[in-house]
Amino acid sequence: SKHLFRMMYWVWVPGLLMWGLLALKAHNPLRRRTLEAQEHLHAVVAALGMGATHSPRRSTALATAGELLRAGAAPATVMAYVIATHTMVVYYLAFLTLLLGIEFAAGQVVGALFMTALMAITCRYVIPSELWEAARQQGRTASNPYSGNPADTAIGGRLHASGLAVPIEGGWVELVRILGREVRFFLGPLIIGVLLGGFILAGGLEPWWVEGAYLLGGGWAADVLNALAAPFIAALVWLGPVANLPVASNLFKSSALTYPGLVAFLLASVIHPRNIIFYRKTFGLRLSWYLVGAFFSSTVLSGLLVTGLFDIFGFRPGMVPLFRELVDMIIMWIPGAM
């Protein structure tokens, strides 16, 4: 708690402030771009930006995903938004940076992009198009399971002409209101995540602790096993995207998860049990099973793909932050240069 809230406030406070500014000024245009983009790739990119500037609050994120589908967005665009709002929100990445290092946050973004590409391929070539159309029609005639006040489905506000909730643009007062509501949202669950992460870190010092990083002799065999197990572990933890961060970081620090397992654990927020309930109510039973299977597969593959990409360059995120390694290299280089 001291590390997260007292020592490292200079990381997450600017991250939260930057998110608030983007939510206030960029989120609304990105929503319009997501719906109005003529090219498929442009819509997906806009949806990623829309998700990164949205709140990772599960209920509002999923409700907005349902609204996107009903408003005519392509399935891959909707999935890109869901992935981004669970794994790429700006202050979420700031918390991940202070817990593990900037290279982990960068790896998470790369993993989310891999996952978006895999889900786009699945939506295009695997999932029957008639299931998406049936879900779209069902959504237009049925109430959204998470929609109470339409204003609650966005960061705050009013309705776009398309029927999609958009945030009200405003000044500093509106920014303070948005940030205050967001802090109230994540603070309680984050404290629970810190406590659980502390128990995990303490357990890692005990002889009975299972060090998943060294199972099957370590190496790629352990990586594959960890990537497969991580989504199930994330479901058992039952926490939201932000609260999952201290849990995931301490699972990694205690050697319970390898790096691919860490990436898969964080990406698996999209198949949290509450998400699965939403998929079933919004998209129907058959399409929801397609989505869960596709999300699970892309979560595992993305964790392995990110690790493989880093391995090509002879780099793998480890316990010593890359930033610290760079600082040490500079300190050692200065005397020789002088």
Residue frames as qw, qx, qy, qz and C-alpha x, y, z in Angstrom:
[[0.000, 0.885, 0.465, 0.000, 0.00, 0.00, 0.00],
 [0.312, -0.776, 0.114, 0.536, 2.86, 2.35, 0.81],
 [0.391, -0.131, 0.612, 0.675, 4.50, 1.62, -2.54],
 [0.213, 0.528, 0.722, 0.394, 1.27, 2.03, -4.46],
 [0.081, -0.885, -0.439, -0.130, -0.29, 5.09, -2.84],
 [0.364, -0.882, 0.028, 0.298, 2.49, 7.04, -1.09],
 [0.507, -0.433, 0.466, 0.582, 5.75, 6.38, -2.91],
 [0.327, 0.110, 0.706, 0.619, 4.44, 6.14, -6.46],
 [0.242, 0.754, 0.483, -0.373, 1.71, 8.79, -6.57],
 [0.038, 0.670, -0.320, -0.668, 3.86, 10.68, -9.10],
 [0.070, -0.061, 0.872, 0.481, 3.07, 7.90, -11.62],
 [0.040, 0.468, 0.876, 0.108, -0.61, 7.14, -11.18],
 [0.054, 0.713, 0.356, -0.601, -1.83, 10.65, -10.35],
 [0.127, 0.490, -0.404, -0.762, -0.60, 12.05, -13.72],
 [0.010, -0.070, -0.929, -0.364, -1.95, 8.91, -15.38],
 [0.060, 0.595, 0.766, -0.236, -5.38, 9.48, -13.85],
 [0.086, 0.698, 0.078, -0.707, -5.30, 13.17, -14.75],
 [0.058, 0.304, -0.664, -0.680, -4.32, 12.38, -18.35],
 [0.030, 0.315, 0.936, 0.154, -7.13, 9.84, -18.56],
 [0.085, 0.682, 0.548, -0.477, -9.60, 12.43, -17.28],
 [0.102, 0.598, -0.227, -0.762, -8.54, 14.98, -19.88],
 [0.069, 0.113, -0.840, -0.526, -8.76, 12.40, -22.67],
 [0.054, 0.450, 0.885, -0.108, -12.14, 11.20, -21.42],
 [0.103, 0.712, 0.340, -0.606, -13.40, 14.76, -21.43],
 [0.187, 0.697, -0.267, -0.639, -11.96, 15.94, -24.75],
 [0.159, 0.372, -0.801, -0.441, -11.17, 12.91, -26.92],
 [0.303, 0.123, 0.930, -0.168, -13.68, 10.25, -25.93],
 [0.495, 0.596, 0.388, -0.500, -16.69, 11.86, -27.60],
 [0.417, 0.661, -0.415, -0.466, -14.99, 12.38, -31.02],
 [0.007, -0.296, 0.948, 0.112, -13.67, 8.81, -30.86],
 [0.444, 0.308, 0.770, -0.340, -17.20, 7.52, -30.29],
 [0.541, 0.683, 0.066, -0.485, -18.45, 9.39, -33.36],
 [0.240, 0.605, -0.688, -0.322, -15.48, 8.15, -35.38],
 [0.286, -0.100, 0.949, -0.082, -16.16, 4.57, -34.31],
 [0.512, 0.484, 0.643, -0.300, -19.70, 4.74, -35.69],
 [0.451, 0.812, 0.025, -0.368, -19.01, 6.89, -38.75],
 [0.214, -0.548, 0.698, 0.410, -15.74, 5.37, -40.03],
 [0.765, 0.436, -0.178, -0.438, -16.16, 4.05, -43.55],
 [0.583, 0.412, -0.698, 0.058, -13.16, 1.70, -43.45],
 [0.861, -0.374, -0.341, -0.048, -13.15, -1.28, -41.11],
 [0.685, 0.021, -0.354, 0.637, -9.60, -0.68, -39.83],
 [0.021, 0.422, -0.125, 0.898, -10.32, 2.96, -39.02],
 [0.660, -0.512, -0.184, -0.518, -13.36, 1.93, -36.98],
 [0.874, -0.239, -0.356, 0.227, -11.32, -0.63, -35.02],
 [0.474, 0.190, -0.280, 0.813, -8.58, 1.92, -34.29],
 [0.257, -0.484, 0.013, -0.836, -11.18, 4.46, -33.15],
 [0.806, -0.440, -0.290, -0.270, -12.80, 1.79, -30.95],
 [0.758, -0.071, -0.391, 0.518, -9.45, 1.06, -29.32],
 [0.173, 0.280, -0.201, 0.923, -9.02, 4.75, -28.54],
 [0.534, -0.483, -0.192, -0.668, -12.59, 4.94, -27.33],
 [0.855, -0.352, -0.380, 0.032, -11.96, 2.05, -24.93],
 [0.615, 0.056, -0.343, 0.707, -8.66, 3.48, -23.69],
 [0.020, -0.263, 0.149, -0.953, -10.40, 6.74, -22.75],
 [0.654, -0.451, -0.353, -0.495, -13.41, 5.04, -21.18],
 [0.493, -0.529, 0.544, -0.425, -13.73, 3.83, -17.60],
 [0.321, 0.191, -0.925, -0.064, -12.75, 0.19, -16.98],
 [0.492, -0.004, 0.576, -0.652, -15.88, -0.09, -14.85],
 [0.180, 0.040, 0.952, 0.245, -17.27, -3.38, -16.07],
 [0.299, 0.597, 0.699, -0.257, -20.97, -2.51, -16.07],
 [0.263, 0.810, 0.006, -0.523, -20.64, 0.72, -18.07],
 [0.040, -0.476, 0.727, 0.494, -18.09, -0.78, -20.46],
 [0.218, 0.162, 0.949, 0.162, -20.29, -3.76, -21.30],
 [0.306, 0.707, 0.526, -0.362, -23.43, -1.65, -21.60],
 [0.176, 0.750, -0.267, -0.578, -21.64, 0.62, -24.07],
 [0.135, -0.222, 0.884, 0.389, -20.51, -2.45, -26.05],
 [0.294, 0.461, 0.835, -0.060, -24.14, -3.49, -26.37],
 [0.244, 0.819, 0.198, -0.480, -25.08, 0.00, -27.52],
 [0.015, -0.562, 0.595, 0.574, -22.32, -0.05, -30.14],
 [0.209, 0.080, 0.938, 0.265, -23.64, -3.29, -31.59],
 [0.259, 0.667, 0.669, -0.201, -27.23, -2.01, -31.69],
 [0.131, 0.823, -0.037, -0.552, -26.06, 1.24, -33.31],
 [0.783, 0.616, -0.016, -0.086, -24.60, -0.72, -36.24],
 [0.091, -0.763, 0.634, 0.082, -20.92, -1.13, -35.34],
 [0.744, 0.297, -0.586, -0.122, -19.18, -4.16, -36.85],
 [0.900, -0.405, -0.158, -0.002, -18.54, -7.14, -34.52],
 [0.750, 0.116, -0.209, 0.616, -14.76, -6.71, -34.69],
 [0.046, 0.586, -0.100, 0.803, -15.17, -3.05, -33.74],
 [0.679, -0.605, -0.053, -0.413, -17.27, -3.94, -30.72],
 [0.930, -0.219, -0.163, 0.246, -14.73, -6.57, -29.62],
 [0.518, 0.382, -0.190, 0.742, -11.88, -4.07, -30.03],
 [0.271, -0.656, 0.086, -0.699, -13.70, -1.67, -27.72],
 [0.860, -0.471, -0.098, -0.169, -14.32, -4.41, -25.12],
 [0.855, 0.019, -0.194, 0.481, -10.65, -5.43, -25.13],
 [0.303, 0.503, -0.154, 0.795, -9.39, -1.84, -24.88],
 [0.418, -0.656, 0.046, -0.628, -11.68, -0.82, -22.03],
 [0.909, -0.412, -0.058, -0.039, -10.59, -3.87, -20.01],
 [0.872, -0.161, 0.081, 0.455, -6.85, -3.72, -20.71],
 [0.528, 0.321, 0.143, 0.773, -5.73, -0.40, -22.25],
 [0.191, -0.936, -0.265, -0.130, -7.31, 2.36, -20.16],
 [0.350, 0.728, -0.307, 0.503, -4.68, 5.06, -19.58],
 [0.354, -0.669, 0.461, -0.464, -4.61, 5.09, -15.77],
 [0.980, -0.116, 0.133, -0.088, -4.78, 1.26, -15.74],
 [0.800, 0.427, -0.170, 0.385, -1.51, 1.26, -17.67],
 [0.014, 0.752, -0.374, 0.543, -0.08, 3.83, -15.23],
 [0.746, -0.485, 0.335, -0.309, -0.82, 1.52, -12.30],
 [0.983, 0.123, 0.049, 0.126, 0.74, -1.42, -14.17],
 [0.503, 0.679, -0.283, 0.454, 3.85, 0.69, -14.85],
 [0.222, -0.700, 0.460, -0.499, 4.41, 1.54, -11.20],
 [0.882, -0.299, 0.281, -0.231, 3.77, -2.05, -10.06],
 [0.915, 0.022, 0.322, 0.242, 6.08, -3.79, -12.53],
 [0.371, -0.381, 0.402, 0.745, 7.66, -1.38, -15.03],
 [0.411, 0.579, -0.099, -0.697, 6.97, 0.47, -18.23],
 [0.187, 0.282, -0.848, -0.408, 8.01, -2.52, -20.35],
 [0.139, 0.267, 0.935, -0.187, 5.14, -4.52, -18.80],
 [0.350, 0.628, 0.327, -0.614, 2.64, -1.79, -19.69],
 [0.303, 0.541, -0.507, -0.599, 4.02, -1.71, -23.24],
 [0.035, 0.086, -0.984, -0.153, 3.79, -5.50, -23.43],
 [0.279, 0.426, 0.757, -0.410, 0.19, -5.35, -22.27],
 [0.403, 0.635, -0.031, -0.659, -0.69, -2.92, -25.05],
 [0.241, 0.390, -0.783, -0.421, 1.00, -5.19, -27.61],
 [0.101, 0.113, 0.981, -0.119, -0.88, -8.16, -26.17],
 [0.374, 0.547, 0.490, -0.566, -4.18, -6.30, -26.42],
 [0.387, 0.589, -0.351, -0.616, -3.43, -5.45, -30.06],
 [0.105, 0.184, -0.955, -0.206, -2.63, -9.10, -30.81],
 [0.213, 0.316, 0.859, -0.341, -5.87, -10.09, -29.11],
 [0.406, 0.596, 0.142, -0.678, -7.84, -7.52, -31.13],
 [0.330, 0.458, -0.647, -0.512, -6.40, -8.89, -34.38],
 [0.025, 0.011, -1.000, -0.002, -7.17, -12.48, -33.40],
 [0.295, 0.454, 0.680, -0.495, -10.74, -11.57, -32.41],
 [0.401, 0.571, -0.165, -0.697, -11.22, -9.67, -35.69],
 [0.248, 0.276, -0.858, -0.354, -10.18, -12.76, -37.63],
 [0.076, 0.192, 0.950, -0.236, -12.50, -14.92, -35.53],
 [0.355, 0.532, 0.394, -0.660, -15.45, -12.55, -35.98],
 [0.391, 0.546, -0.379, -0.637, -14.84, -12.45, -39.72],
 [0.469, 0.331, -0.761, -0.301, -14.14, -16.09, -40.54],
 [0.168, 0.005, -0.955, 0.243, -15.28, -18.30, -37.64],
 [0.216, 0.354, 0.658, -0.629, -18.39, -16.91, -35.97],
 [0.231, 0.505, 0.737, 0.385, -21.47, -17.15, -38.28],
 [0.024, 0.150, 0.073, 0.986, -22.64, -13.70, -39.39],
 [0.450, -0.493, -0.532, -0.520, -26.28, -14.62, -38.79],
 [0.575, -0.468, -0.558, 0.374, -25.54, -14.92, -35.05],
 [0.253, -0.151, -0.132, 0.946, -24.32, -11.32, -34.96],
 [0.227, -0.260, -0.376, -0.860, -27.37, -10.08, -36.86],
 [0.557, -0.506, -0.640, -0.154, -29.69, -11.99, -34.53],
 [0.491, -0.394, -0.429, 0.648, -27.91, -10.45, -31.53],
 [0.085, 0.030, 0.092, 0.992, -28.23, -6.99, -33.08],
 [0.403, -0.389, -0.500, -0.661, -31.97, -7.43, -33.62],
 [0.602, -0.480, -0.619, 0.158, -32.44, -8.89, -30.14],
 [0.385, -0.224, -0.295, 0.846, -30.64, -5.92, -28.63],
 [0.099, -0.186, -0.225, -0.951, -32.95, -3.47, -30.39],
 [0.571, -0.419, -0.462, -0.534, -36.04, -5.11, -28.91],
 [0.745, -0.447, -0.454, 0.197, -34.74, -6.14, -25.47],
 [0.264, -0.944, 0.140, -0.138, -33.47, -4.03, -22.58],
 [0.488, 0.539, -0.584, 0.362, -29.75, -3.97, -21.90],
 [0.756, -0.411, -0.488, 0.146, -28.97, -5.99, -18.73],
 [0.532, -0.250, -0.268, 0.763, -26.72, -3.21, -17.50],
 [0.070, 0.343, 0.193, 0.916, -28.62, -0.13, -18.65],
 [0.122, -0.631, -0.637, 0.425, -30.53, 1.70, -15.99],
 [0.113, 0.891, 0.060, -0.435, -30.17, 5.42, -16.55],
 [0.772, 0.574, 0.083, 0.260, -28.77, 5.88, -20.09],
 [0.062, 0.917, -0.320, 0.228, -26.31, 8.40, -18.68],
 [0.677, -0.552, 0.485, -0.036, -24.75, 5.63, -16.58],
 [0.919, 0.231, 0.261, 0.183, -23.61, 3.78, -19.69],
 [0.543, 0.666, -0.115, 0.499, -21.06, 6.47, -20.50],
 [0.434, 0.050, -0.436, 0.787, -18.65, 8.51, -18.45],
 [0.032, 0.514, 0.528, -0.675, -21.61, 10.78, -17.86],
 [0.021, 0.288, -0.218, -0.932, -24.18, 12.52, -19.88],
 [0.569, 0.441, 0.101, -0.686, -26.50, 12.60, -22.80],
 [0.757, 0.224, 0.608, 0.084, -27.47, 10.59, -25.87],
 [0.109, -0.294, 0.576, 0.755, -25.97, 10.81, -29.34],
 [0.596, 0.283, -0.156, -0.735, -28.36, 10.93, -32.28],
 [0.510, 0.196, -0.812, -0.206, -27.54, 7.27, -32.91],
 [0.817, -0.450, -0.210, -0.295, -28.83, 6.38, -29.45],
 [0.779, 0.022, -0.408, 0.475, -25.33, 5.84, -28.08],
 [0.430, -0.879, -0.151, 0.142, -24.61, 7.57, -24.78],
 [0.583, 0.477, -0.142, 0.642, -21.82, 10.14, -24.98],
 [0.467, -0.442, -0.403, 0.652, -20.12, 12.21, -22.28],
 [0.050, 0.972, 0.227, 0.015, -20.96, 15.85, -21.71],
 [0.589, 0.351, -0.126, 0.717, -18.10, 18.12, -22.66],
 [0.366, -0.911, -0.180, -0.059, -17.11, 20.61, -19.98],
 [0.208, 0.800, -0.401, 0.395, -14.32, 22.39, -18.18],
 [0.203, 0.374, -0.774, 0.468, -12.34, 21.87, -14.99],
 [0.570, -0.176, 0.451, -0.663, -15.45, 21.33, -12.83],
 [0.917, 0.184, -0.117, -0.334, -16.54, 18.49, -15.08],
 [0.584, 0.445, -0.646, 0.207, -13.00, 17.05, -15.01],
 [0.140, -0.342, 0.710, -0.599, -12.96, 17.05, -11.20],
 [0.772, -0.020, 0.253, -0.582, -16.37, 15.37, -11.15],
 [0.867, 0.317, -0.355, -0.149, -15.23, 12.65, -13.57],
 [0.401, 0.430, -0.714, 0.380, -12.00, 12.00, -11.64],
 [0.372, -0.295, 0.580, -0.662, -13.80, 11.95, -8.29],
 [0.882, 0.061, 0.091, -0.459, -16.32, 9.40, -9.52],
 [0.782, 0.386, -0.488, 0.031, -13.57, 7.25, -11.01],
 [0.122, 0.434, -0.735, 0.506, -11.51, 7.26, -7.79],
 [0.620, -0.163, 0.457, -0.617, -14.58, 6.19, -5.82],
 [0.903, 0.235, -0.178, -0.314, -15.08, 3.39, -8.32],
 [0.779, 0.342, -0.498, 0.167, -11.62, 1.81, -8.21],
 [0.064, -0.629, 0.577, -0.518, -10.35, 2.66, -4.73],
 [0.758, -0.290, 0.404, -0.422, -12.29, 0.03, -2.76],
 [0.977, 0.210, 0.017, -0.025, -11.66, -2.89, -5.14],
 [0.521, 0.656, -0.435, 0.330, -8.02, -1.81, -5.52],
 [0.323, -0.591, 0.583, -0.454, -7.50, -2.02, -1.74],
 [0.921, -0.071, 0.304, -0.233, -8.94, -5.55, -1.84],
 [0.840, 0.494, -0.173, 0.143, -6.52, -6.36, -4.66],
 [0.146, 0.721, -0.540, 0.409, -3.61, -4.95, -2.65],
 [0.628, -0.423, 0.527, -0.386, -4.53, -7.11, 0.36],
 [0.966, 0.156, 0.185, -0.089, -4.90, -10.24, -1.76],
 [0.642, 0.660, -0.306, 0.243, -1.67, -9.43, -3.58],
 [0.169, -0.703, 0.573, -0.387, 0.09, -9.05, -0.22],
 [0.829, -0.216, 0.461, -0.233, -1.03, -12.52, 0.87],
 [0.898, 0.435, -0.005, 0.062, 0.17, -13.92, -2.46],
 [0.352, 0.754, -0.449, 0.326, 3.57, -12.28, -2.08],
 [0.453, -0.548, 0.604, -0.361, 3.87, -13.65, 1.47],
 [0.938, 0.044, 0.298, -0.172, 2.82, -17.09, 0.26],
 [0.721, 0.636, -0.258, 0.093, 5.58, -16.98, -2.33],
 [0.025, 0.686, -0.646, 0.334, 8.12, -17.16, 0.49],
 [0.744, -0.271, 0.502, -0.349, 6.68, -20.40, 1.88],
 [0.191, -0.309, 0.896, 0.256, 7.93, -23.89, 0.92],
 [0.460, 0.367, 0.800, -0.115, 4.43, -25.05, -0.08],
 [0.342, 0.698, -0.009, -0.629, 4.05, -22.32, -2.73],
 [0.766, 0.345, 0.495, 0.222, 3.57, -23.59, -6.29],
 [0.094, -0.638, 0.331, 0.689, 6.10, -21.88, -8.55],
 [0.746, 0.535, 0.375, -0.132, 4.37, -22.19, -11.89],
 [0.298, 0.862, -0.350, -0.212, 7.30, -20.55, -13.67],
 [0.056, -0.548, 0.833, 0.051, 9.41, -23.66, -13.09],
 [0.801, 0.112, 0.514, -0.286, 6.88, -26.39, -13.84],
 [0.872, 0.451, 0.184, 0.054, 7.76, -28.88, -16.59],
 [0.751, -0.064, 0.147, 0.641, 11.36, -27.80, -16.33],
 [0.060, -0.702, 0.012, 0.709, 10.67, -24.17, -17.15],
 [0.169, -0.125, 0.644, 0.735, 11.15, -22.73, -20.64],
 [0.365, -0.012, -0.408, -0.837, 8.41, -22.74, -23.28],
 [0.419, -0.295, -0.855, -0.082, 6.63, -25.73, -21.75],
 [0.213, -0.444, -0.586, 0.643, 6.06, -23.71, -18.57],
 [0.108, 0.188, -0.119, -0.969, 5.07, -20.67, -20.63],
 [0.404, -0.161, -0.672, -0.600, 2.35, -22.60, -22.47],
 [0.411, -0.396, -0.800, 0.183, 1.07, -24.18, -19.26],
 [0.142, -0.375, -0.379, 0.834, 0.96, -20.80, -17.51],
 [0.214, 0.080, -0.305, -0.924, -0.81, -19.11, -20.43],
 [0.448, -0.267, -0.764, -0.379, -3.45, -21.85, -20.41],
 [0.417, -0.428, -0.714, 0.365, -3.95, -21.74, -16.63],
 [0.138, -0.058, -0.192, 0.970, -3.96, -17.94, -16.23],
 [0.373, -0.285, -0.329, -0.819, -7.56, -17.29, -17.46],
 [0.657, -0.418, -0.621, -0.087, -8.91, -19.85, -14.98],
 [0.469, -0.247, -0.455, 0.715, -6.91, -18.27, -12.15],
 [0.038, -0.107, -0.043, -0.993, -8.23, -14.82, -13.14],
 [0.527, -0.390, -0.498, -0.567, -11.82, -16.13, -13.02],
 [0.649, -0.389, -0.601, 0.256, -11.24, -17.57, -9.54],
 [0.307, -0.076, -0.287, 0.904, -9.84, -14.26, -8.28],
 [0.023, -0.740, -0.664, -0.105, -13.12, -12.58, -9.36],
 [0.212, -0.658, -0.122, 0.712, -11.77, -9.01, -9.41],
 [0.459, 0.862, 0.176, -0.121, -12.13, -6.19, -11.93],
 [0.713, 0.570, -0.081, 0.400, -9.40, -5.00, -14.30],
 [0.049, 0.794, -0.345, 0.498, -7.82, -2.43, -11.96],
 [0.693, -0.550, 0.365, -0.290, -8.08, -4.53, -8.78],
 [0.986, 0.128, 0.038, 0.102, -6.47, -7.42, -10.67],
 [0.448, 0.781, -0.329, 0.283, -3.24, -5.47, -11.17],
 [0.248, -0.667, 0.626, -0.319, -1.62, -5.95, -7.71],
 [0.887, -0.092, 0.415, -0.178, -2.76, -9.59, -7.74],
 [0.851, 0.514, -0.013, 0.112, -1.22, -10.22, -11.16],
 [0.253, 0.805, -0.450, 0.293, 2.02, -8.40, -10.32],
 [0.443, -0.551, 0.639, -0.304, 2.52, -10.42, -7.14],
 [0.948, 0.128, 0.276, -0.087, 1.68, -13.69, -8.87],
 [0.691, 0.654, -0.205, 0.232, 4.52, -12.80, -11.23],
 [0.020, -0.766, 0.521, -0.377, 6.89, -11.65, -8.46],
 [0.670, -0.370, 0.577, -0.285, 6.26, -14.85, -6.49],
 [0.064, 0.334, -0.872, -0.352, 7.03, -16.96, -9.62],
 [0.547, 0.272, 0.717, -0.337, 3.48, -18.36, -9.67],
 [0.647, 0.701, 0.288, -0.085, 3.10, -17.08, -13.24],
 [0.575, -0.026, 0.357, 0.736, 5.57, -16.69, -16.07],
 [0.047, 0.331, -0.117, -0.935, 5.45, -13.58, -18.25],
 [0.263, -0.148, -0.700, -0.647, 3.03, -15.13, -20.83],
 [0.311, -0.487, -0.804, 0.136, 0.83, -16.17, -17.91],
 [0.125, -0.460, -0.307, 0.824, 0.87, -12.61, -16.56],
 [0.170, 0.138, -0.381, -0.899, -0.23, -11.17, -19.91],
 [0.349, -0.268, -0.815, -0.377, -2.93, -13.82, -20.30],
 [0.249, -0.458, -0.710, 0.474, -4.12, -13.23, -16.71],
 [0.029, 0.424, 0.142, -0.894, -4.66, -9.51, -17.34],
 [0.268, 0.074, -0.565, -0.777, -6.23, -10.01, -20.77],
 [0.239, -0.285, -0.926, -0.064, -8.61, -12.57, -19.28],
 [0.141, 0.270, 0.432, -0.849, -10.60, -9.73, -17.68],
 [0.443, 0.144, -0.362, -0.808, -12.80, -9.94, -20.78],
 [0.636, -0.140, -0.710, -0.270, -14.01, -13.42, -19.75],
 [0.139, -0.136, 0.663, -0.723, -14.75, -12.59, -16.14],
 [0.054, 0.361, 0.928, -0.070, -17.90, -14.50, -15.05],
 [0.202, 0.661, 0.369, -0.621, -19.88, -11.24, -15.03],
 [0.188, 0.462, -0.490, -0.715, -18.82, -10.66, -18.63],
 [0.037, -0.046, -0.960, -0.273, -20.02, -14.11, -19.60],
 [0.147, 0.555, 0.729, -0.372, -23.43, -13.38, -18.07],
 [0.214, 0.661, -0.020, -0.719, -23.57, -10.16, -20.09],
 [0.113, 0.292, -0.755, -0.576, -22.59, -11.93, -23.33],
 [0.054, 0.270, 0.961, 0.033, -25.33, -14.51, -22.78],
 [0.158, 0.668, 0.556, -0.469, -28.03, -11.90, -22.10],
 [0.170, 0.703, -0.151, -0.674, -26.94, -9.55, -24.89],
 [0.242, 0.464, -0.688, -0.502, -25.78, -11.88, -27.67],
 [0.902, 0.037, -0.170, -0.394, -27.69, -15.08, -26.95],
 [0.820, -0.412, 0.398, -0.007, -26.47, -18.42, -25.63],
 [0.895, 0.283, 0.207, 0.277, -24.91, -19.77, -28.82],
 [0.408, 0.794, -0.123, 0.435, -22.99, -16.61, -29.74],
 [0.419, -0.817, 0.323, -0.229, -21.83, -16.18, -26.13],
 [0.893, -0.245, 0.342, 0.159, -20.16, -19.59, -26.22],
 [0.707, 0.562, 0.083, 0.421, -18.43, -18.64, -29.46],
 [0.047, 0.896, -0.181, 0.403, -17.20, -15.44, -27.82],
 [0.668, -0.655, 0.342, -0.088, -15.97, -17.10, -24.63],
 [0.914, 0.027, 0.286, 0.285, -14.06, -19.71, -26.63],
 [0.549, 0.690, 0.044, 0.470, -12.61, -17.06, -28.94],
 [0.202, -0.896, 0.233, -0.319, -11.62, -14.79, -26.05],
 [0.814, -0.477, 0.326, 0.057, -10.00, -17.68, -24.18],
 [0.858, 0.245, 0.228, 0.389, -8.01, -18.80, -27.23],
 [0.367, 0.787, -0.018, 0.495, -6.91, -15.28, -28.14],
 [0.461, -0.842, 0.221, -0.174, -5.95, -14.57, -24.50],
 [0.862, -0.297, 0.341, 0.229, -3.64, -17.59, -24.40],
 [0.733, 0.432, 0.236, 0.470, -2.20, -16.98, -27.87],
 [0.114, 0.928, -0.033, 0.353, -1.64, -13.26, -27.22],
 [0.592, -0.749, 0.297, 0.015, 0.39, -13.97, -24.09],
 [0.830, -0.092, 0.410, 0.366, 2.60, -16.36, -26.04],
 [0.556, 0.681, 0.231, 0.416, 2.85, -14.08, -29.09],
 [0.117, -0.967, 0.141, -0.177, 4.00, -11.08, -27.03],
 [0.687, -0.569, 0.422, 0.160, 6.66, -13.21, -25.35],
 [0.797, 0.222, 0.409, 0.384, 7.77, -14.61, -28.70],
 [0.341, 0.878, 0.095, 0.321, 8.00, -11.11, -30.16],
 [0.325, -0.893, 0.303, -0.064, 10.19, -9.96, -27.28],
 [0.822, -0.279, 0.439, 0.231, 12.31, -13.09, -27.59],
 [0.704, 0.600, 0.191, 0.327, 13.09, -12.20, -31.20],
 [0.169, 0.871, -0.192, 0.419, 14.87, -9.11, -29.88],
 [0.599, 0.125, -0.619, 0.492, 16.53, -11.05, -27.08],
 [0.138, -0.270, 0.381, -0.873, 14.42, -9.37, -24.40],
 [0.491, -0.451, -0.726, -0.166, 11.95, -10.62, -21.85],
 [0.314, -0.695, 0.136, -0.633, 10.40, -8.51, -19.06],
 [0.658, -0.079, -0.679, 0.317, 11.79, -9.70, -15.73],
 [0.503, -0.678, -0.454, 0.285, 11.95, -8.83, -12.06],
 [0.354, -0.431, 0.018, 0.830, 14.43, -5.98, -12.53],
 [0.395, 0.821, 0.312, -0.271, 12.60, -3.16, -14.33],
 [0.678, 0.460, 0.233, 0.523, 14.01, -2.21, -17.72],
 [0.015, 0.947, 0.000, 0.320, 14.12, 1.44, -16.63],
 [0.610, -0.733, 0.291, 0.071, 16.41, 0.54, -13.75],
 [0.837, 0.023, 0.350, 0.419, 18.64, -1.47, -16.08],
 [0.453, 0.734, 0.170, 0.476, 18.92, 1.51, -18.42],
 [0.259, -0.938, 0.135, -0.184, 19.80, 3.81, -15.53],
 [0.778, -0.472, 0.347, 0.227, 22.50, 1.39, -14.35],
 [0.754, 0.335, 0.304, 0.476, 23.93, 1.21, -17.89],
 [0.200, 0.892, 0.049, 0.402, 24.06, 5.01, -18.11],
 [0.504, -0.832, 0.229, -0.040, 25.74, 5.28, -14.71],
 [0.822, -0.223, 0.390, 0.349, 28.37, 2.74, -15.77],
 [0.627, 0.558, 0.289, 0.461, 28.87, 4.47, -19.14],
 [0.034, -0.993, -0.033, -0.111, 29.39, 8.01, -17.78],
 [0.544, -0.705, 0.349, 0.291, 32.85, 7.42, -16.14],
 [0.696, 0.056, 0.529, 0.483, 34.18, 5.82, -19.30],
 [0.365, 0.793, 0.345, 0.345, 32.84, 8.62, -21.47],
 [0.207, -0.975, 0.082, 0.023, 34.43, 11.24, -19.20]]
